[in-house]
Amino acid sequence: MNERRLTVGSLKSNSQPKVIPPKVKKDNHINSINNRENNNQLRKIIVEQKNQVFNIIPDGDQSLLDTGLEQEQMISYKCKKGTCGKCAVKILQGSYCLSDITQQEGAKLKEKISLGYRLACQAMIGTK
């Protein structure tokens, strides 16, 4: 015995099937840019030099100084070799993004290292 079940849709006259629009996928490139921007905001490095504060967004494996200069941060420097000490900065935030302290930094900064100072030309980003 075939029992026919009636549903609300079957009782309507001229009923048309409900059309569900397909889900639109976001462009992978846009997702990649958004993720990179969110990660960069989380990984911001904030440094202080001569009572000026600089915000640097880590980008690639290069020195803190080179990255800052590329981002138009006016960090003072001279030799870029770790001998003059002019690029010394106090790390206020983001020290976890930087490499370990180099011999040049240890020799030049001595006790300032314990206060959070680094040589921007020697502190490498993303090489921990």
Contact map, one row per residue, 1 for C-alpha under 8 A:
11100000000000000000000000000000000000000000000000000000000000000000000000000000000000000000000000000000000000000000000000000000
11110000000000000000000000000000000000000000000000000000000000000000000000000000000000000000000000000000000000000000000000000000
11111000000000000000000000000000000000000000000000000000000000000000000000000000000000000000000000000000000000000000000000000000
01111100000000000000000000000000000000000000000000000000000000000000000000000000000000000000000000000000000000000000000000000000
00111110000000000000000000000000000000000000000000000000000000000000000000000000000000000000000000000000000000000000000000000000
00011111011000000000000000000000000000000000000000000000000000000000000000000000000000000000000000000000000000000000000000000000
00001111111000000000000000000000000000000000000000000000000000000000000000000000000000000000000000000000000000000000000000000000
00000111111100000000000000000000000000000000000000000000000000000000000000000000000000000000000000000000000000000000000000000000
00000011111100100000000000000000000000000000000000000000000000000000000000000000000000000000000000000000000000000000000000000000
00000111111110100000000000000000000000000000000000000000000000000000000000000000000000000000000000000000000000000000000000000000
00000111111110000000000000000000000000000000000000000000000000000000000000000000000000000000000000000000000000000000000000000000
00000001111111100000000000000000000000000000000000000000000000000000000000000000000000000000000000000000000000000000000000000000
00000000011111100000000000000000000000000000000000000000000000000000000000000000000000000000000000000000000000000000000000000000
00000000000111110000000000000000000000000000000000000000000000000000000000000000000000000000000000000000000000000000000000000000
00000000110111111000000000000000000000000000000000000000000000000000000000000000000000000000000000000000000000000000000000000000
00000000000001111100000000000000000000000000000000000000000000000000000000000000000000000000000000000000000000000000000000000000
00000000000000111110000000000000000000000000000000000000000000000000000000000000000000000000000000000000000000000000000000000000
00000000000000011111000000000000000000000000000000000000000000000000000000000000000000000000000000000000000000000000000000000000
00000000000000001111100000000000000000000000000000000000000000000000000000000000000000000000000000000000000000000000000000000000
00000000000000000111110000000000000000000000000000000000000000000000000000000000000000000000000000000000000000000000000000000000
00000000000000000011111000000000000000000000000000000000000000000000000000000000000000000000000000000000000000000000000000000000
00000000000000000001111100000000000000000000000000000000000000000000000000000000000000000000000000000000000000000000000000000000
00000000000000000000111110000000000000000000000000000000000000000000000000000000000000000000000000000000000000000000000000000000
00000000000000000000011111000000000000000000000000000000000000000000000000000000000000000000000000000000000000000000000000000000
00000000000000000000001111100000000000000000000000000000000000000000000000000000000000000000000000000000000000000000000000000000
00000000000000000000000111110110000000000000000000000000000000000000000000000000000000000000000000000000000000000000000000000000
00000000000000000000000011111110000000000000000000000000000000000000000000000000000000000000000000000000000000000000000000000000
00000000000000000000000001111111000000000000000000000000000000000000000000000000000000000000000000000000000000000000000000000000
00000000000000000000000000111111100000000000000000000000000000000000000000000000000000000000000000000000000000000000000000000000
00000000000000000000000001111111110000000000000000000000000000000000000000000000000000000000000000000000000000000000000000000000
00000000000000000000000001111111111000000000000000000000000000000000000000000000000000000000000000000000000000000000000000000000
00000000000000000000000000011111111100000000000000000000000000000000000000000000000000000000000000000000000000000000000000000000
00000000000000000000000000001111111110000000000000000000000000000000000000000000000000000000000000000000000000000000000000000000
00000000000000000000000000000111111111000000000000000000000000000000000000000000000000000000000000000000000000000000000000000000
00000000000000000000000000000011111111100000000000000000000000000000000000000000000000000000000000000000000000000000000000000000
00000000000000000000000000000001111111110000000000000000000000000000000000000000000000000000000000000000000000000000000000000000
00000000000000000000000000000000111111111000000000000000000000000000000000000000000000000000000000000000000000000000000000000000
00000000000000000000000000000000011111111100000000000000000000000000000000000000000000000000000000000000000000000000000000000000
00000000000000000000000000000000001111111110000000000000000000000000000000000000000000000000000000000000000000000000000000000000
00000000000000000000000000000000000111111111000000000000110000000000000000000000000000000000000000000000000000000000000000000000
00000000000000000000000000000000000011111111000000000000100000000000000000000000000000000000000000000000000000000000000000000000
00000000000000000000000000000000000001111111000000000000000000000000000000000000000000000000000000000000000000000000000000000000
00000000000000000000000000000000000000111111100000000000110000000000000000000000000000000000010010000000000000000000000000000000
00000000000000000000000000000000000000011111110000000011110000000000000000000000000000000000110000000000000000000000000000000000
00000000000000000000000000000000000000000011111000000011110000000000000000000000000000000011111010000000000000000000000000000000
00000000000000000000000000000000000000000001111100001111000000000000000000000000000000000011110000000000000000000000000000000000
00000000000000000000000000000000000000000000111110001111000000000000000000000000000000001111100000000000000000000000000000000000
00000000000000000000000000000000000000000000011111111100000000000000000000000000000000001111000000000000000000000000000000000000
00000000000000000000000000000000000000000000001111111100000000000000000000110000000000011100000000000000000000000000000000000000
00000000000000000000000000000000000000000000000111110000000000000000000000000000000000000000000000000000000000000000000000000000
00000000000000000000000000000000000000000000000111111000000000000000000000000000000000000000000000000000000000000000000000000000
00000000000000000000000000000000000000000000000111111100000000000000000000000000000000000000000000000000000000000000000000000000
00000000000000000000000000000000000000000000011110111110000000000000000000000000000000000000000000000000000000000000000000000000
00000000000000000000000000000000000000000000011110011111000000000000000010100000000000000000000000000000000000000000000000000000
00000000000000000000000000000000000000000001111000001111100000000000000010000000000000000000000000000000000000000000000000000000
00000000000000000000000000000000000000000001111000000111110000000011001010000000000000000000000000000000000000000000000000000000
00000000000000000000000000000000000000011011100000000011111000000011000000000000000000000000000000000000000000000000000000000000
00000000000000000000000000000000000000010011100000000001111100000010000000000000000000000000000010000000000000000000000000001100
00000000000000000000000000000000000000000000000000000000111111000010000000000000000000000000000000000000000000000000000000001000
00000000000000000000000000000000000000000000000000000000011111000000000000000000000000000000000000000000000000000000000000001100
00000000000000000000000000000000000000000000000000000000001111100000000000000000000000000000000000000000000000000000000000011110
00000000000000000000000000000000000000000000000000000000001111110110000000000000000000000000000000000000000000000000000000011100
00000000000000000000000000000000000000000000000000000000000011111110000000000000000000000000000000000000000000000000000111111000
00000000000000000000000000000000000000000000000000000000000001111111000000000000000000000000000001000000000000000000000111111000
00000000000000000000000000000000000000000000000000000000000000111111100000100000000000100000000000000000000000000000000110100000
00000000000000000000000000000000000000000000000000000000000001111111110000000000000000000000000000000000000000000000000010000000
00000000000000000000000000000000000000000000000000000001111001111111111000000000000000000000000000000000000000000000000000000000
00000000000000000000000000000000000000000000000000000001100000011111111111100000000000000000000000000000000000000000000000000000
00000000000000000000000000000000000000000000000000000000000000001111111111100000000000000000000000000000000000000000000000000000
00000000000000000000000000000000000000000000000000000000000000000111111110000000000000000000000000000000000000000000000000000000
00000000000000000000000000000000000000000000000000000001000000000011111110000000000000000000000000000000000000000000000000000000
00000000000000000000000000000000000000000000000000000000000000000001111111000000000000000000000000000000000000000000000000000000
00000000000000000000000000000000000000000000000000000111000000000001111111100000000000000000000000000000000000000000000000000000
00000000000000000000000000000000000000000000000000000000000000000001100111110000000000000000000000000000000000000000000000000000
00000000000000000000000000000000000000000000000010000100000000001001100011111000000000100000000000000000000000000000000000000000
00000000000000000000000000000000000000000000000010000000000000000000000001111100000001100000000000000000000000000000000000000000
00000000000000000000000000000000000000000000000000000000000000000000000000111111000011100000000000000000000000000000000000000000
00000000000000000000000000000000000000000000000000000000000000000000000000011111000101100000000000000000000000000000000000000000
00000000000000000000000000000000000000000000000000000000000000000000000000001111111100000000000000000000000000000000000000000000
00000000000000000000000000000000000000000000000000000000000000000000000000001111111000100000000000000000000000000000000011000000
00000000000000000000000000000000000000000000000000000000000000000000000000000011111100000000000000000000000000000000000011000000
00000000000000000000000000000000000000000000000000000000000000000000000000000011111110000000000000000001100100000000001011000000
00000000000000000000000000000000000000000000000000000000000000000000000000000011111110000000000000000001000100000000000000000000
00000000000000000000000000000000000000000000000000000000000000000000000000000110111111100000000000000000000100000000000000000000
00000000000000000000000000000000000000000000000000000000000000000000000000001000011111110000000000000000000110000000001000000000
00000000000000000000000000000000000000000000000000000000000000000000000000011100000111110000000000000000000000000000000000000000
00000000000000000000000000000000000000000000000000000000000000001000000000111101000111111000000000000000000000000000001110000000
00000000000000000000000000000000000000000000000010000000000000000000000000000000000011111100000000000000000000000000111100000000
00000000000000000000000000000000000000000000001110000000000000000000000000000000000000111110000000000000000000000000111100000000
00000000000000000000000000000000000000000000001110000000000000000000000000000000000000011111000000000000000000000011110000000000
00000000000000000000000000000000000000000000111100000000000000000000000000000000000000001111111000000000000000000001110000000000
00000000000000000000000000000000000000000000111100000000000000000000000000000000000000000111111000000000000000000001000000000000
00000000000000000000000000000000000000000001111000000000000000000000000000000000000000000011111000000000000000000000000000000000
00000000000000000000000000000000000000000011110000000000000000000000000000000000000000000011111111000000000000000000000000000000
00000000000000000000000000000000000000000000100000000000000000000000000000000000000000000011111111000000000000000000000000000000
00000000000000000000000000000000000000000000000000000000000000000000000000000000000000000000011111100000000000000000000000000000
00000000000000000000000000000000000000000010100000000000010000000000000000000000000000000000011111100000000000000000000000001111
00000000000000000000000000000000000000000000000000000000000000010000000000000000000000000000011111110000000000000000000000111111
00000000000000000000000000000000000000000000000000000000000000000000000000000000000000000000000111111000000000000000000000111111
00000000000000000000000000000000000000000000000000000000000000000000000000000000000000000000000001111100000000000000000000100001
00000000000000000000000000000000000000000000000000000000000000000000000000000000000000000000000000111110110000000000010000100000
00000000000000000000000000000000000000000000000000000000000000000000000000000000000000000000000000011111110000000000000001100000
00000000000000000000000000000000000000000000000000000000000000000000000000000000000000000000000000001111111000000000000000000000
00000000000000000000000000000000000000000000000000000000000000000000000000000000011000000000000000000111111100000000000001000000
00000000000000000000000000000000000000000000000000000000000000000000000000000000010000000000000000001111111111000000011001000000
00000000000000000000000000000000000000000000000000000000000000000000000000000000000000000000000000001111111111001000000000000000
00000000000000000000000000000000000000000000000000000000000000000000000000000000000000000000000000000011111111000000000000000000
00000000000000000000000000000000000000000000000000000000000000000000000000000000011110000000000000000001111111000000000000000000
00000000000000000000000000000000000000000000000000000000000000000000000000000000000010000000000000000000111111111000110000000000
00000000000000000000000000000000000000000000000000000000000000000000000000000000000000000000000000000000111111111000000000000000
00000000000000000000000000000000000000000000000000000000000000000000000000000000000000000000000000000000000011111110000000000000
00000000000000000000000000000000000000000000000000000000000000000000000000000000000000000000000000000000000011111111100000000000
00000000000000000000000000000000000000000000000000000000000000000000000000000000000000000000000000000000010011111111110000000000
00000000000000000000000000000000000000000000000000000000000000000000000000000000000000000000000000000000000000111111100000000000
00000000000000000000000000000000000000000000000000000000000000000000000000000000000000000100000000000000000000111111100000000000
00000000000000000000000000000000000000000000000000000000000000000000000000000000000000000111000000000000000000011111110000000000
00000000000000000000000000000000000000000000000000000000000000000000000000000000000000011110000000000000000010011111111000000000
00000000000000000000000000000000000000000000000000000000000000000000000000000000000000011110000000001000100010001001111101100000
00000000000000000000000000000000000000000000000000000000000000000000000000000000010010111000000000000000100000000000111111100000
00000000000000000000000000000000000000000000000000000000000000111000000000000000000000111000000000000000000000000000011111100000
00000000000000000000000000000000000000000000000000000000000000111100000000000001110000100000000000000000000000000000001111110000
00000000000000000000000000000000000000000000000000000000000000110000000000000001110000000000000000000101100000000000011111110000
00000000000000000000000000000000000000000000000000000000000000111000000000000000000000000000000001111100000000000000011111111000
00000000000000000000000000000000000000000000000000000000000011110000000000000000000000000000000001100000000000000000000011111110
00000000000000000000000000000000000000000000000000000000011111110000000000000000000000000000000011100000000000000000000000111111
00000000000000000000000000000000000000000000000000000000010111000000000000000000000000000000000011100000000000000000000000011111
00000000000000000000000000000000000000000000000000000000000010000000000000000000000000000000000011100000000000000000000000011111
00000000000000000000000000000000000000000000000000000000000000000000000000000000000000000000000011110000000000000000000000001111
